[in-house]
């Protein structure tokens, strides 16, 4: 099931590459705009990477879902005996592997530009890795809700982006404690719990949204 979803997403590899280029170009522009002051770059890196990663997923996911919908692939989900929630989970895994991990690699490449130490870079990428399933799940939910509308990516950002704020706050807490040399285990646990909760809620709501989108 996961391999099937990976293959579907791989067929949109041109869009995947464009999303990664958008992420890289946006990071480059931010490094130019923030100047050469190391303290400012260091403090701005976590929110910049998190918000850009969320926007990249939210703009890309509706396009992938619309491509599947137009090809009739979403209708096939209901022809299988398994619950649609399993297919939504498989889509989340596929998007994290084919889009999320490349974004992490791009973020790692730009980490020296933000004056991040190795430990700070590792913690920042770990927070993103923990949050990527939730970001993907929210993007899929928003994509399903806006499947029959124009400009779905913009609508998804407006509808779903506020739900990312708790994850962003937990991730910023991790980075602040790391910067101060304190134990960041507690905010890591809160971030993980929040990510799992959002995945569960998004998959549950996504199953309902998928039914409505296909029957509409």
trRosetta pair geometry for C-beta under 8 A, 3 or more apart (Angstrom, degrees):
i j d omega theta_ij theta_ji phi_ij phi_ji
1 4 5.7 -51 -152 29 29 113
1 5 6.8 23 152 -13 62 104
1 82 7.6 -42 -97 55 146 164
1 86 6.6 -30 171 144 164 105
1 87 6.7 -118 -171 -101 117 63
1 90 4.6 -108 137 -93 99 151
2 5 5.8 -56 -151 38 34 108
2 6 6.3 38 150 -21 67 105
2 90 4.7 -142 -90 -143 58 94
2 93 5.2 -40 -133 91 113 139
2 94 6.4 178 -165 -60 70 88
3 6 5.5 -51 -146 35 34 115
3 7 6.4 37 153 -21 65 102
4 7 5.7 -53 -151 34 31 111
4 8 6.6 33 150 -20 64 103
4 90 7.3 17 63 157 91 144
5 8 5.5 -47 -147 33 36 114
5 9 6.3 31 155 -14 66 106
5 87 7.3 156 -72 -164 124 70
5 90 4.4 155 -11 138 147 101
5 91 5.1 -137 -154 -87 139 52
5 93 7.1 96 82 67 138 90
5 94 3.9 -136 121 -33 104 148
6 9 5.9 -60 -148 42 30 107
6 10 6.0 36 152 -27 66 108
6 94 4.5 -155 -76 -127 58 103
6 97 6.5 -28 -110 76 111 137
6 98 6.4 151 -142 -43 78 124
7 10 5.5 -52 -143 32 31 115
7 11 6.9 42 154 -29 60 96
8 11 6.0 -50 -165 19 32 114
8 12 7.8 12 145 -2 59 101
8 68 6.4 35 179 -95 132 113
8 73 6.6 134 -128 177 135 163
8 94 7.4 31 56 166 92 164
9 12 5.9 -63 -164 41 45 103
9 16 7.2 82 162 -66 91 128
9 64 6.4 6 -118 -148 81 136
9 91 7.9 135 -55 -145 121 70
9 94 4.9 156 0 150 142 120
9 95 6.5 -163 -117 -81 154 61
9 98 5.1 155 121 52 130 158
9 99 7.7 -102 177 -26 133 103
10 13 5.5 9 -172 -58 54 102
10 16 8.0 -30 -121 -8 38 150
10 98 6.6 -133 -76 -121 69 147
12 15 4.5 -28 168 36 99 117
12 16 6.1 113 111 -26 80 91
12 63 7.6 148 -163 120 145 101
12 64 5.6 -152 43 -111 169 87
12 67 6.1 135 -82 64 128 167
13 16 5.1 -50 -145 36 40 118
13 17 6.2 43 155 -21 69 101
14 17 5.8 -53 -151 35 30 110
14 18 6.5 30 150 -19 63 106
15 18 5.4 -51 -146 36 36 114
15 19 6.4 41 153 -23 66 101
15 60 6.5 140 153 -147 107 96
15 63 6.0 -159 -158 115 150 137
15 64 7.0 -177 99 -71 147 82
16 19 5.7 -52 -151 32 31 112
16 20 6.6 28 152 -15 63 104
16 60 7.6 78 -100 -160 49 140
16 98 5.9 -65 -129 149 147 102
16 99 5.7 -126 -138 -88 95 88
16 102 7.4 97 167 34 102 154
17 20 5.7 -54 -150 37 34 111
17 21 6.3 35 151 -19 66 106
18 21 5.6 -54 -147 37 33 113
18 22 6.4 38 152 -22 65 102
19 22 5.6 -50 -150 32 32 113
19 23 6.5 33 151 -19 63 104
19 56 5.3 106 -175 -172 98 100
19 59 7.4 168 -118 85 99 101
19 60 4.5 10 -97 -82 140 138
19 99 6.2 -8 95 -142 145 112
19 103 8.0 -53 131 -72 101 106
20 23 5.6 -52 -150 35 34 114
20 24 6.3 31 153 -16 66 106
20 99 7.5 -148 -60 -145 90 68
20 102 5.0 -52 -101 134 131 128
20 103 6.6 -138 -113 -77 78 65
20 106 6.1 172 -164 -46 90 143
21 24 5.7 -54 -143 40 32 109
21 25 6.0 30 158 -18 67 109
22 25 5.9 -57 -142 40 26 108
22 26 6.2 27 158 -19 63 109
22 56 6.2 160 90 -113 114 97
22 59 7.8 -77 112 78 164 145
23 26 6.0 -57 -147 36 25 110
23 27 6.5 25 154 -17 62 106
23 52 5.8 119 -138 150 76 113
23 53 7.1 48 -130 -91 125 54
23 56 4.9 3 -73 -85 106 149
23 103 5.5 -92 -179 -125 172 92
23 106 5.6 101 109 95 117 156
24 27 5.8 -55 -151 36 31 111
24 28 6.4 31 152 -20 65 107
24 106 4.9 -109 -80 -157 91 131
24 109 8.0 -4 -123 74 106 129
24 110 7.4 179 -137 -49 69 128
25 28 5.6 -53 -148 36 33 114
25 29 6.4 33 153 -19 65 104
26 29 5.7 -52 -148 36 32 111
26 30 6.5 34 153 -20 64 104
26 52 5.1 170 106 -133 138 129
27 30 5.7 -55 -150 35 32 112
27 31 6.6 32 154 -19 65 103
27 48 7.2 112 -117 142 71 117
27 49 7.3 34 -104 -96 112 74
27 52 6.6 163 -63 108 80 175
27 106 7.0 165 10 146 151 106
27 107 7.3 -168 -97 -104 153 59
27 110 4.7 -36 152 -130 141 172
27 113 7.6 108 153 76 102 141
28 31 5.9 -53 -151 33 32 110
28 32 6.7 29 152 -15 64 105
28 110 7.4 -120 -67 -115 62 127
28 113 7.9 -48 -111 166 55 171
29 32 5.7 -56 -152 38 34 111
29 33 6.1 30 153 -19 69 110
30 33 5.6 -56 -140 40 33 109
30 34 6.0 25 163 -16 68 111
30 44 7.4 -160 170 134 117 127
30 48 5.2 125 -180 -156 164 142
30 52 7.9 -105 -24 -54 144 140
31 34 6.2 -56 -138 39 26 105
31 41 7.0 41 -129 -128 74 117
31 110 7.0 -139 -48 -166 135 109
31 113 4.6 -28 -120 157 148 124
31 114 6.8 -105 -99 -69 100 70
34 37 7.4 -110 150 49 84 87
34 40 5.6 -173 179 124 105 113
34 41 5.4 128 120 -88 137 73
34 44 5.7 -153 -116 54 148 158
35 40 6.7 36 60 72 103 142
35 41 7.8 -129 75 -53 63 98
36 41 7.8 -25 -162 -34 22 131
37 40 4.3 54 92 17 113 113
37 41 6.5 165 87 -13 58 88
38 41 5.7 -60 -145 41 32 111
38 42 6.0 33 159 -23 68 109
38 115 3.9 136 -152 -113 87 165
39 42 5.8 -56 -147 35 27 113
39 43 6.4 18 159 -12 64 109
39 115 7.8 -53 -50 90 22 154
40 43 6.1 -61 -146 40 28 104
40 44 6.0 16 161 -11 66 116
41 44 6.0 -67 -140 43 25 104
41 45 6.4 46 159 -50 63 97
41 113 7.2 -127 -168 136 138 59
41 114 4.6 -166 162 -151 98 53
41 115 4.7 102 87 16 120 108
42 45 6.1 -37 -153 -1 26 117
42 114 6.3 126 -90 154 40 80
42 115 4.7 -69 -62 88 93 107
42 116 6.4 146 -124 -79 77 60
42 120 7.5 -22 -154 168 96 167
42 179 7.5 118 153 -116 117 126
44 47 6.5 -71 -162 51 52 98
44 48 5.4 47 151 -25 85 120
44 114 7.3 -131 76 -145 81 109
45 48 5.9 -68 -143 41 24 111
45 49 6.1 16 169 -15 66 111
45 111 7.4 68 -158 -131 143 64
45 114 3.8 94 -90 173 122 148
45 115 7.9 -147 -42 54 133 68
45 116 5.7 -152 131 -61 177 118
45 120 7.9 75 80 149 146 121
45 124 6.8 -40 128 -119 112 159
46 49 6.2 -62 -144 39 25 104
46 50 6.1 18 163 -15 64 113
46 124 5.7 -134 -99 -122 83 109
46 127 7.6 14 -143 70 107 149
46 171 6.1 178 -177 133 117 102
46 172 5.6 143 117 -101 141 67
46 175 4.4 -116 -67 -17 151 169
47 50 5.8 -61 -142 42 31 110
47 51 5.9 24 165 -15 69 111
47 168 6.7 58 -120 -169 77 115
47 172 6.5 19 -64 -86 88 116
48 51 6.3 -61 -143 40 23 103
48 52 6.1 16 162 -12 62 114
48 114 7.8 -166 56 -108 135 137
49 52 6.0 -61 -142 42 26 107
49 53 6.1 28 159 -21 64 109
49 107 5.2 72 -143 -129 127 124
49 124 6.5 68 61 171 154 121
49 128 6.6 -69 136 -77 116 133
50 53 5.9 -57 -147 35 26 110
50 54 6.4 25 156 -17 63 107
50 127 7.7 -43 -87 118 113 115
50 128 6.8 -146 -96 -94 71 89
50 131 7.2 11 -136 84 99 162
50 164 7.7 163 158 160 104 121
50 167 7.7 -176 -164 116 128 96
50 168 5.2 137 134 -116 149 90
50 171 5.8 144 -88 86 144 156
51 54 5.7 -54 -148 37 32 111
51 55 6.3 29 155 -16 66 107
51 168 7.3 40 -65 -112 77 136
52 55 5.8 -54 -143 40 32 109
52 56 6.2 37 156 -24 65 105
53 56 5.7 -52 -147 33 29 114
53 57 6.6 23 157 -13 63 106
53 100 7.9 58 -165 -132 113 73
53 103 5.5 112 -121 159 96 145
53 107 7.6 -13 -68 -61 117 134
53 128 6.0 163 -56 -143 175 114
53 131 7.9 97 105 97 138 117
53 132 7.4 -81 165 -97 130 82
53 135 6.6 -23 129 -157 97 173
54 57 6.1 -61 -152 39 29 106
54 58 6.0 22 156 -15 67 113
54 135 5.3 -126 -110 -134 70 121
54 161 6.5 107 142 -122 132 82
54 164 5.1 34 -124 -129 150 168
55 58 5.7 -59 -139 42 30 108
55 59 6.0 25 163 -16 67 109
55 157 6.3 30 -123 -113 77 122
55 161 7.8 20 -81 -101 73 119
56 59 6.2 -61 -146 39 23 104
56 60 6.1 11 161 -12 62 118
56 99 7.7 -176 133 171 111 115
56 103 6.4 158 85 -105 155 136
57 60 5.9 -65 -139 43 27 105
57 61 5.7 28 169 -29 68 112
57 95 7.2 87 -138 161 104 128
57 99 6.9 128 -101 124 82 135
57 100 7.6 23 -85 -82 121 83
57 132 7.9 166 -72 -149 150 72
57 135 4.9 99 56 145 162 108
57 136 5.9 -106 -160 -87 137 56
57 139 4.5 -115 144 -57 96 152
58 61 6.4 -41 -127 26 23 110
58 62 7.7 23 172 -12 51 101
58 135 7.7 -91 -47 -176 83 90
58 138 7.5 -34 -90 110 96 98
58 139 5.0 -139 -95 -109 51 96
58 142 6.4 4 -143 70 91 151
58 153 6.2 116 131 -159 72 74
58 156 4.6 -174 -172 115 96 116
58 157 4.9 118 127 -77 144 73
58 160 6.2 -174 -118 70 125 127
58 161 6.9 -28 -65 -68 169 87
59 62 7.4 -67 -169 30 25 101
59 63 7.6 17 148 -11 59 113
59 153 3.9 51 -132 -162 58 133
59 154 8.0 39 -107 -55 85 49
59 156 7.6 -174 -75 64 35 123
59 157 7.1 12 -62 -52 77 116
60 63 5.9 -67 -164 37 41 112
60 64 6.4 34 150 -19 76 107
60 99 6.6 172 106 -141 157 154
60 139 7.5 7 66 -174 75 145
60 153 7.5 69 -21 -111 24 122
61 64 5.7 -56 -149 35 37 110
61 65 6.3 31 157 -16 70 107
61 95 6.9 15 -100 -128 99 152
61 136 7.1 153 -89 -149 135 60
61 139 3.5 124 7 151 159 115
61 140 5.7 -109 -177 -70 135 51
61 142 7.3 89 87 68 127 96
61 143 4.7 -119 126 -47 96 138
61 156 7.2 180 67 -171 107 170
62 65 5.7 -58 -145 40 33 110
62 66 6.1 34 157 -21 68 106
62 139 7.5 -117 -33 179 69 84
62 142 6.9 -68 -65 112 104 88
62 143 3.9 -167 -92 -119 61 90
62 146 6.0 -27 -123 82 133 112
62 147 7.5 -160 -149 -95 87 52
62 152 3.5 -170 -180 112 152 126
62 153 5.1 -147 39 -67 129 65
62 156 5.7 -156 -42 -29 125 141
63 66 5.9 -55 -146 36 29 109
63 67 6.5 32 154 -21 63 105
63 152 7.6 177 -53 64 53 119
63 153 7.0 1 -34 -58 92 115
64 67 5.8 -55 -152 33 31 113
64 68 6.7 27 152 -14 64 105
64 95 7.7 174 59 -96 169 112
64 143 7.5 -20 60 -150 81 161
65 68 5.7 -54 -150 38 35 109
65 69 6.1 36 151 -22 67 107
65 74 7.4 51 -167 -72 79 130
65 140 6.9 136 -69 -139 131 66
65 143 4.1 127 15 150 149 130
65 144 6.5 -117 -170 -68 156 60
65 147 6.2 -93 128 -107 119 98
66 69 5.4 -51 -142 37 34 114
66 70 6.2 33 158 -18 66 105
66 143 7.6 -121 -32 -171 78 103
66 147 6.5 168 -88 -150 75 71
66 152 6.9 173 -47 12 126 152
67 70 6.0 -54 -145 37 27 108
67 71 6.5 18 156 -10 61 111
68 71 5.8 -66 -148 45 31 105
68 73 4.1 -81 -166 62 86 119
68 74 5.3 100 127 -43 104 88
69 72 7.7 43 179 -69 30 23
69 73 7.4 -81 -64 48 23 76
69 74 4.9 -4 -96 5 66 133
69 147 5.8 130 -65 -168 165 119
69 213 7.3 -79 -113 150 134 118
72 75 5.2 -39 -170 28 72 119
72 76 7.0 81 138 -29 77 95
73 76 5.7 -46 -160 22 43 117
73 77 7.9 61 146 -34 61 87
74 77 5.9 -30 -170 0 47 116
74 210 6.8 -148 -171 -157 113 98
74 213 7.2 -48 149 105 153 114
74 214 5.7 -150 126 -89 109 106
75 78 6.6 -58 -174 31 48 103
75 79 7.4 46 137 -22 70 106
75 214 5.7 143 -95 -150 67 118
76 79 5.2 -53 -158 27 52 119
76 80 7.2 50 151 -24 73 98
77 80 6.4 -60 -167 25 37 108
77 84 5.2 64 151 -117 124 93
77 87 4.9 -130 -134 49 115 171
77 210 7.0 -45 81 167 152 138
77 214 7.9 -132 50 -71 108 153
78 84 6.8 -14 -79 -70 68 113
78 211 7.9 100 -84 -108 129 73
78 214 6.8 166 -16 119 134 167
80 87 7.6 121 56 -57 140 126
82 86 4.7 -55 156 44 126 145
82 87 7.1 132 100 -37 115 88
83 86 5.5 109 69 -6 76 95
83 207 7.1 -16 166 -125 99 139
84 87 5.4 -55 -158 38 52 112
84 88 6.3 53 146 -22 76 101
84 207 4.9 139 83 -130 112 88
84 210 5.5 -163 165 83 150 150
84 211 7.5 -167 16 -55 163 84
85 88 5.5 -51 -148 36 38 113
85 89 6.4 41 151 -20 67 101
85 203 5.0 76 -150 163 94 108
85 204 7.1 10 -109 -85 126 45
85 206 7.6 118 -113 76 68 99
85 207 5.0 -34 -68 -69 82 129
86 89 5.6 -50 -150 35 33 112
86 90 6.5 36 149 -20 64 103
87 90 5.4 -48 -147 35 36 115
87 91 6.5 42 150 -22 64 100
88 91 5.5 -48 -150 32 35 114
88 92 6.6 40 149 -22 63 100
88 137 7.6 71 157 -130 106 82
88 140 6.2 143 -155 137 95 150
88 203 5.0 154 102 -135 132 84
88 206 4.9 127 -135 107 153 137
88 207 6.6 -109 -12 -66 144 74
88 210 7.2 -131 -69 -39 117 144
89 92 5.5 -49 -153 31 35 115
89 93 6.6 35 150 -17 65 102
89 203 6.1 20 -63 -118 81 140
90 93 5.7 -52 -149 36 35 111
90 94 6.3 35 152 -19 66 106
91 94 5.7 -54 -146 38 32 112
91 95 6.2 28 157 -17 66 107
91 136 7.7 -174 122 159 79 113
91 140 5.9 112 110 -108 131 145
92 95 6.0 -58 -147 38 28 106
92 96 6.3 28 155 -19 64 107
92 133 5.5 57 168 -149 122 79
92 136 4.6 129 -141 110 75 125
92 137 5.3 6 -105 -70 130 78
92 140 6.7 -88 -74 -12 81 145
92 199 6.9 81 -153 -140 166 107
92 203 7.7 -62 -29 -80 140 106
93 96 5.9 -56 -148 36 29 110
93 97 6.3 24 156 -16 64 110
93 133 8.0 6 -79 -113 52 101
94 97 5.9 -61 -149 39 29 108
94 98 6.0 -2 167 5 68 115
95 98 6.4 -66 -130 51 26 91
95 99 5.2 -26 -173 32 68 117
95 100 6.4 77 130 -22 68 100
95 136 4.5 154 89 -139 130 128
95 139 7.6 -156 160 73 164 133
95 140 7.7 -159 -7 -56 155 109
96 99 7.3 -59 -101 58 11 76
96 100 4.0 -24 -149 25 51 144
96 101 6.9 72 152 -29 62 83
96 132 4.9 110 -125 130 99 122
96 133 5.9 -15 -72 -79 140 67
96 136 5.7 -90 -57 -28 82 155
97 100 7.0 24 -18 45 16 97
97 101 5.9 0 -154 -2 34 124
98 101 7.5 33 -40 35 7 100
98 102 7.4 -6 164 -5 37 114
99 102 6.3 -63 -152 40 27 107
99 103 6.5 28 154 -20 64 109
99 136 7.9 138 69 -99 118 112
100 103 5.7 -59 -154 34 32 112
100 104 6.6 33 151 -21 66 103
100 128 8.0 173 -171 149 95 96
100 129 7.6 110 155 -120 119 56
100 132 4.0 79 -145 -163 140 142
100 135 7.8 138 -103 70 113 119
100 136 6.7 -63 -56 -54 125 122
101 104 5.4 -48 -149 31 38 115
101 105 6.6 38 153 -19 66 100
102 105 5.5 -52 -148 35 38 112
102 106 6.4 39 153 -19 67 101
103 106 5.6 -51 -148 36 34 111
103 107 6.3 37 151 -20 65 105
103 128 7.6 -133 112 166 107 136
103 132 7.9 158 63 -109 127 122
104 107 5.5 -54 -149 37 32 114
104 108 6.4 35 152 -22 65 103
104 125 5.4 87 -158 -152 101 102
104 128 6.0 166 -100 103 92 130
104 129 6.4 39 -98 -72 143 88
104 132 7.9 -56 -52 -61 112 143
105 108 5.5 -49 -148 33 34 113
105 109 6.6 37 152 -21 64 102
106 109 5.6 -53 -152 33 34 113
106 110 6.5 19 154 -7 66 109
107 110 6.0 -65 -147 45 32 102
107 111 6.6 57 151 -54 65 89
107 124 7.3 -139 155 122 128 113
107 125 6.2 160 98 -96 125 90
107 128 6.7 98 43 5 171 172
108 111 5.6 -26 -153 -11 35 120
108 121 6.4 87 -128 179 71 119
108 125 6.1 22 -73 -83 94 141
110 113 4.9 -50 -169 34 70 121
110 114 6.5 57 139 -14 84 103
111 114 5.9 -66 -153 42 38 104
111 116 4.4 -75 -174 57 92 126
111 120 7.8 161 -165 98 116 92
111 121 4.2 45 -160 -112 156 120
111 124 7.4 159 -113 62 115 138
112 115 7.5 40 -174 -78 41 28
112 116 7.2 -101 -81 46 26 77
116 120 4.3 -135 -165 96 90 119
116 121 4.6 118 126 -62 125 83
116 124 6.7 -53 -149 3 152 144
117 120 4.6 93 51 11 77 104
117 121 6.8 -140 93 -6 38 88
118 121 5.7 -56 -148 37 29 112
118 122 6.3 30 155 -20 64 107
119 122 5.7 -54 -147 36 30 111
119 123 6.3 25 156 -14 65 108
119 178 6.4 -172 134 -174 102 113
120 123 5.9 -57 -145 40 30 107
120 124 6.1 30 157 -20 66 109
120 175 6.8 62 -150 -145 89 88
120 178 5.8 142 -103 127 68 130
120 179 6.8 48 -101 -79 117 74
121 124 5.8 -56 -144 38 28 110
121 125 6.2 22 160 -13 65 109
122 125 6.1 -59 -146 40 26 105
122 126 6.2 27 154 -21 63 109
123 126 5.5 -54 -145 36 31 113
123 127 6.5 33 155 -20 64 101
123 174 5.9 -167 170 148 114 109
123 175 6.4 154 114 -95 121 64
123 178 4.7 -162 49 -86 172 160
123 184 6.8 47 -145 77 135 163
124 127 5.9 -52 -151 33 31 109
124 128 6.6 29 151 -15 63 105
124 171 7.8 71 -136 -179 60 106
124 175 6.1 44 -84 -94 86 115
125 128 5.5 -53 -149 39 36 113
125 129 6.2 41 151 -24 67 104
126 129 5.5 -50 -145 34 33 114
126 130 6.4 34 154 -18 64 103
126 188 7.8 -13 126 -127 121 113
127 130 5.8 -53 -150 37 32 111
127 131 6.2 19 155 -10 65 113
127 170 7.7 179 -147 110 115 85
127 171 4.1 116 171 -131 140 98
127 174 5.4 172 -79 64 130 152
127 175 7.2 -67 -10 -46 156 94
127 188 7.7 -113 -92 -113 82 74
127 191 6.0 -69 -139 -174 86 163
128 131 5.8 -66 -143 46 30 104
128 132 6.2 50 157 -47 67 95
128 171 7.6 69 -60 -133 55 141
129 132 5.9 -33 -145 3 29 118
130 133 7.9 -61 174 23 34 97
130 188 7.6 172 -48 -159 168 75
130 191 5.4 72 112 131 143 111
130 192 5.5 -81 -160 -90 129 69
130 195 5.4 -161 154 -16 81 163
131 134 5.5 -63 -162 44 58 111
131 135 5.8 57 144 -24 85 106
131 167 5.0 114 -124 178 120 134
131 171 6.5 -32 -39 -65 143 130
131 191 6.7 -65 -64 -178 93 105
131 195 5.4 -133 -107 -97 46 122
132 135 5.5 -55 -141 39 34 112
132 136 6.1 34 160 -19 68 106
133 136 5.7 -56 -145 39 30 110
133 137 6.1 31 156 -20 66 107
133 195 6.1 86 66 170 97 110
133 199 5.2 -5 136 -86 108 130
134 137 5.6 -53 -143 37 31 111
134 138 6.3 29 157 -16 65 106
134 164 7.8 141 122 -113 112 75
134 167 6.2 176 90 -79 149 152
134 194 7.2 9 -92 124 164 75
134 195 4.1 -122 -32 -144 126 70
134 196 7.8 -67 -71 -30 106 20
134 198 4.0 58 -144 81 110 129
134 199 5.5 -94 -91 -51 64 80
134 202 7.4 141 -151 -2 59 142
135 138 5.9 -56 -147 39 29 108
135 139 6.3 31 153 -20 63 108
135 164 6.8 43 -101 -110 85 118
135 167 7.9 -140 -58 93 86 165
136 139 5.6 -56 -147 37 31 113
136 140 6.4 31 155 -19 66 104
137 140 5.8 -53 -148 35 31 110
137 141 6.4 32 153 -18 64 105
137 198 6.2 146 77 130 129 85
137 199 4.6 170 -34 -120 163 60
137 202 3.7 119 149 86 106 147
137 203 6.1 -60 -146 -48 119 76
137 206 7.2 -117 -169 -32 78 142
138 141 5.6 -52 -146 37 33 113
138 142 6.2 30 156 -15 66 107
138 160 4.7 137 166 -171 109 128
138 163 5.9 -176 -126 86 139 132
138 164 7.0 -152 63 -65 171 90
138 198 6.3 -28 -54 169 105 119
138 202 5.4 -103 -75 -105 50 144
139 142 5.8 -56 -145 41 29 108
139 143 6.0 33 154 -23 65 108
139 156 6.4 54 -138 173 60 141
139 160 7.0 161 -81 113 43 167
140 143 5.5 -53 -144 37 30 114
140 144 6.4 30 157 -19 64 104
140 202 6.9 100 65 157 96 118
140 206 5.7 21 117 -124 104 143
141 144 6.0 -57 -151 35 29 108
141 145 6.5 25 153 -17 64 108
141 160 7.0 137 80 -102 103 128
141 202 4.5 -113 -38 -157 134 91
141 205 5.6 42 -137 93 126 108
141 206 4.6 -102 -94 -77 77 94
141 209 6.2 115 -153 22 66 155
142 145 5.6 -56 -146 37 34 111
142 146 6.2 2 163 7 69 111
142 152 7.7 138 139 171 87 92
142 155 7.3 174 -180 108 104 80
142 156 3.4 103 143 -135 135 94
142 159 5.6 156 -124 77 109 119
142 160 4.4 -76 -62 -35 135 136
143 146 6.4 -73 -141 53 26 89
143 147 6.5 61 153 -76 63 78
143 152 6.2 66 -129 156 61 134
143 156 6.2 6 -61 -89 57 140
144 147 5.6 -9 -151 -40 34 115
144 206 5.6 120 19 -146 153 77
144 209 3.9 104 119 123 123 120
144 210 5.4 -62 -144 -71 140 62
144 213 5.2 -121 -169 -25 79 149
145 156 7.8 136 60 -98 104 78
145 159 7.0 -119 89 120 145 166
145 209 5.2 -63 -68 -144 69 137
145 213 7.8 -110 -84 -66 20 117
146 149 4.6 -67 -166 43 79 118
146 152 3.9 148 118 -136 121 90
146 155 4.6 148 -107 86 149 134
146 156 5.9 -117 19 -57 142 83
146 159 7.7 179 -43 12 121 146
147 152 7.1 42 -89 -109 24 144
147 213 4.4 60 37 -146 149 129
148 213 6.9 -172 -26 -140 98 82
148 216 6.0 -89 -44 109 150 144
149 152 5.7 128 77 -83 90 78
149 155 6.2 22 99 0 144 162
151 154 4.7 -22 166 31 103 116
151 155 6.2 108 113 -19 84 95
152 155 5.6 -63 -150 42 37 110
152 156 6.0 40 155 -25 72 106
153 156 5.7 -51 -146 33 30 113
153 157 6.6 32 155 -20 62 103
154 157 5.8 -53 -153 33 32 112
154 158 6.6 27 152 -14 65 106
155 158 5.8 -58 -149 39 34 109
155 159 6.0 21 158 -12 69 113
156 159 5.9 -65 -141 44 27 104
156 160 5.4 -13 176 12 69 122
157 160 6.8 -64 -115 51 16 87
157 161 5.1 27 -175 -38 60 121
158 161 6.8 -18 -97 17 11 111
160 163 5.5 -56 -170 30 58 116
160 164 7.2 60 141 -28 77 98
161 164 5.6 -49 -161 21 46 116
161 165 7.9 68 147 -41 64 84
162 165 5.8 -22 -168 -11 49 118
163 166 7.6 -38 179 19 47 98
163 198 6.7 131 156 -128 115 122
164 167 5.4 -62 -167 46 59 112
164 168 5.8 62 138 -27 84 106
165 168 5.4 -55 -143 37 33 114
165 169 6.3 35 158 -21 67 103
166 169 5.7 -54 -147 34 32 111
166 170 6.5 30 156 -16 65 104
166 194 5.3 -152 122 -149 116 145
167 170 5.8 -55 -149 37 33 109
167 171 6.2 32 154 -18 66 107
167 191 6.3 83 -145 -141 70 80
167 194 5.4 -172 -83 116 76 131
167 195 6.4 83 -113 -73 121 78
167 198 7.3 -42 -51 -13 125 152
168 171 5.7 -56 -146 38 31 111
168 172 6.3 31 155 -19 65 106
169 172 5.7 -53 -146 37 30 111
169 173 6.5 36 152 -23 63 103
170 173 5.5 -51 -152 32 33 115
170 174 6.7 38 149 -21 64 100
170 187 5.1 166 -166 -171 74 89
170 190 4.8 -152 -126 103 127 105
170 191 3.9 172 129 -76 132 82
170 194 6.0 177 -8 19 154 145
171 174 5.6 -48 -154 30 36 115
171 175 6.6 29 151 -13 65 105
171 187 7.8 165 -78 155 16 117
171 191 6.0 95 -66 -113 66 135
172 175 5.7 -55 -147 40 35 109
172 176 6.1 37 154 -22 68 105
173 176 5.8 -52 -142 36 30 110
173 177 6.3 26 159 -14 64 107
173 184 7.5 151 126 -143 76 93
173 187 3.9 -165 103 -116 116 150
173 190 7.7 12 64 61 144 134
174 177 6.2 -62 -151 39 26 105
174 178 6.2 26 152 -20 64 110
174 184 4.7 82 -144 -173 67 129
174 187 4.6 -153 -64 103 72 125
174 188 5.8 89 -105 -67 121 72
174 191 6.6 -20 -38 -28 131 145
175 178 5.4 -52 -144 37 33 115
175 179 6.3 37 154 -23 65 104
176 179 5.6 -52 -149 33 31 113
176 180 6.4 17 155 -7 64 109
177 180 5.8 -62 -144 46 32 103
177 182 4.2 -88 -161 74 86 102
177 183 6.8 -48 169 80 130 29
177 184 4.1 155 89 -86 128 88
177 187 6.5 168 6 17 137 133
178 181 7.6 39 -177 -72 29 26
178 182 7.8 -88 -57 52 22 65
178 184 5.4 -12 -55 -42 80 147
183 186 7.4 75 117 -1 95 90
184 187 5.6 -52 -169 48 77 105
184 188 5.7 86 132 -30 85 103
185 188 5.5 -62 -152 37 31 116
185 189 6.4 32 154 -21 68 104
186 189 5.8 -54 -151 33 31 110
186 190 6.5 28 153 -15 65 105
187 190 5.3 -51 -144 39 40 113
187 191 6.1 45 154 -23 68 103
188 191 5.7 -53 -148 36 30 113
188 192 6.4 29 154 -18 64 106
189 192 5.8 -54 -146 37 31 110
189 193 6.2 29 156 -17 65 108
190 193 5.8 -55 -144 39 30 110
190 194 6.1 30 157 -18 65 109
191 194 5.9 -56 -145 39 27 110
191 195 6.3 28 156 -20 63 107
192 195 5.8 -55 -147 35 29 111
192 196 6.4 26 156 -16 64 106
193 196 5.9 -56 -148 38 30 109
193 197 6.2 31 154 -20 65 108
194 197 5.7 -55 -145 36 30 112
194 198 6.3 28 158 -17 65 107
195 198 6.0 -57 -148 38 29 108
195 199 6.4 31 153 -21 64 106
196 199 5.7 -54 -149 34 32 113
196 200 6.4 31 155 -18 66 105
197 200 5.9 -56 -150 36 31 110
197 201 6.2 22 157 -11 66 110
198 201 5.9 -56 -140 44 31 107
198 202 5.7 30 161 -20 66 113
199 202 5.9 -59 -140 40 24 109
199 203 6.2 22 161 -18 63 109
200 203 6.1 -58 -146 36 24 107
200 204 6.4 22 156 -16 61 110
201 204 5.8 -58 -149 39 30 111
201 205 6.2 19 158 -8 66 110
202 205 5.9 -59 -142 46 29 103
202 206 5.6 36 155 -28 66 112
203 206 5.4 -52 -137 36 28 117
203 207 6.6 37 158 -27 61 97
204 207 6.1 -49 -157 22 28 110
204 208 7.4 20 148 -7 58 103
205 208 5.7 -56 -159 39 41 111
205 209 6.1 38 147 -19 72 108
206 209 5.4 -54 -140 41 36 111
206 210 6.0 43 157 -26 68 103
207 210 5.8 -48 -145 31 28 114
207 211 6.8 31 153 -20 59 102
208 211 5.8 -53 -155 31 32 112
208 212 6.6 25 153 -12 65 107
209 212 5.8 -58 -150 40 34 109
209 213 6.0 33 154 -21 69 109
210 213 5.7 -55 -141 37 30 110
210 214 6.2 23 162 -15 65 108
211 214 6.3 -61 -147 38 24 104
211 215 6.2 8 162 -6 63 116
212 215 6.1 -67 -141 46 26 102
212 216 6.0 40 158 -42 65 105
213 216 5.9 -45 -145 15 26 117
